[in-house]
Amino acid sequence: MSRFESGMESMIDTYIYESTSLLETLDQIMMRTESNNRFDEEDINEIFRIMHTIKGSSAMMGLENMSTLAHRIEDMFFIIREEKPVIESIQTLYELVFDSSDLLKAEIDMLQDEDSEPTDFGEQIAKIESFVEYLKTGTMPGNEPAASENASEGVKTEAASDSGNTDGFVKVRVFFEDNCEMENLRALLIVNKISEYCTELKTIPENIETDSSTAKEIVENGFLIMFKSHEDDQKLIMTEIEGAINVKSYEVLDAPAQTESAPAEEPAKEIAAEKDAEPAPAAEPVKAEPAVQAAAKAEKPAAPAQTTEQINNKLQQKNTNHAAKGKQSLISVNLNKLDQLLDMVGEIVIAEAMVTSNPDLKGLKLDNFQKSARELRKLTDELQDIVMSIRMVPLSGVFNKMTRIVRDMKVKLNKDVNLVFEGEETEVDKSVIDNLNDPLMHMVRNSMDHGIEETQEERIAAGKPAQGTITLAAYNSSGEVIIVVSDDGGGIDTQKVLSKAMANGLLTKPAEEYTDKEIFNMVMLPGFSTNTEVTEFSGRGVGMDVVRQSIEKIGGTVSVDSKKGEGTNFIIKIPLSLAIIDGIEVSVGKSIFTIPTNTIKKFIKLKEGQLFYDTSQKEIIKDGNKCYPLIRLHQFYNIEPTSDNIYDGVVVLVESEGRSACILVDELIGEQQVVVKPFSPMFNRYNIKQQGMAGCTILGDGSITIILDIDNIINEN
């Protein structure tokens, strides 16, 4: 990519992932503090650390605009943390941070475009500098730029050559792996990570951020770090150095002598006990009116310094413990590689079926072969489970992103709304997660703008709580992930929707023939909007049709359910886009279908007296004390059956989402593990999922079978 120096390509994905995660954490902290109406000390420290990390990593990647913006936010929270100013315009602080977070996220998205140019953040930086001046003086000036590039640093960092006295410093020399390149920037990463734990920090060589020639000196002599810190933080610092990227080795050269303020003979555990016994100063609450006092910073008690021998002994002990306990390590993998791996596992399953179902083996007694085939099936099952688990991620990540949408709209629409999560631990395929952000965003915005009543008075008059509620719920059902976005607002006015559709020429039959369900789904037609005025959030005729298109791209469906005066539900059903499932193969005439095993309750061979008819002359099967509707699969798909006699066939009792039915098939073929292949997107316009087809698969003999969608088959009967 043209925006990065040669050799940085391998670090781009890691930078994007880590920075995005940090910004999401920042949003969550800011929304929580805004909701709680207070800043705790730990919140301020965490925000400072986030921006410090983004500043350093952005500088290492050569993204000066992002580094500078992050630096300004870091400066702002440094002042809040250290000087504890009284802030009367707290909402300005929130808007500055949220706007800056949005700018940084947008810039990260642009990094993947080779032709993109760095965004000028000058206007936002000027706003922050103006607010920093207000924090210092208590008076809000005009947007005047700050005088110094490095206005306030959380830690004093200087070159050892600028200060001849290094007494009392812990000295560590770090060596990087051979030929890792850009050693100066890798050293900068270490400095950025440990600086928050240091009271003073010096390095040799200096100017590692701006002088690339220092890389050669680091290769030849190593990178010397000299720092002062509290004892508890020394352990963290050494852990950060040890775990830094491309660190080959390090050695502790010197440590300060014990000081009078912390006698050597005083055990560290006694100091810790004293600290625990003394209550920490409580952070004062943040109040929007009329002023805010930032959280007070708790001072750490003095701790005994350590000798070089003590530090080395502790490091040796820590390394021994790591070796004994085992150290978890993580690695980032390109999703395309996981796609290829899953495809390969699917092909292995198909190849296994082709071998074990080979017609040349029919009639032969091959005990050893069958034993080997069972072992092969066991191994492929385990391989499938591992590969699928690697790709599965919880929905909590995409759900949490919606909190920011709700927060911003609460402020701009002046609506009091609570966002509730249910089942956010439900896991789905990573590729599905990537396609859910936009649909969920549109549905949440629709619920905020259209669903929740305009005023609290309207809600109270309707007998509802003054605060509205939007719920994001997720759960698994019959091999699908169901996601429901619901609100407790006024519901959909069917007459208003029908009138708008009629005015836009969207009706295809007389208005009186439309059911409520059909009217509800009109809100997802292209260009449809009931808003008469164009606002920031709606009225442009773009939105819910995008939801349907996005969900259909991943083979899912979306429907709408609503009750006037009570609220609206948007229901997303996402099938397994590519998976391996256990199924039962059945035949109907010359066609073969696969029924997912997890939907089958039992098989029934009908006897006289089990077939009945309801008042509308639909067939009913009685099994024990219960009755179930009968679905003849040959009639459902207009297929010529082997026999018209119902007693010659087999009835499969199935269940999905709490509803049961009996499906009549001609014959049971047997159990088979199959690879679910999604239909081509070109079939999406035919809505084949609603016709009871979840996907297809290739059998061992090379033939293709349809995997039945039991839920939709029951729905259509």
Disulfide bonds with the S-S distance in Angstrom:
none
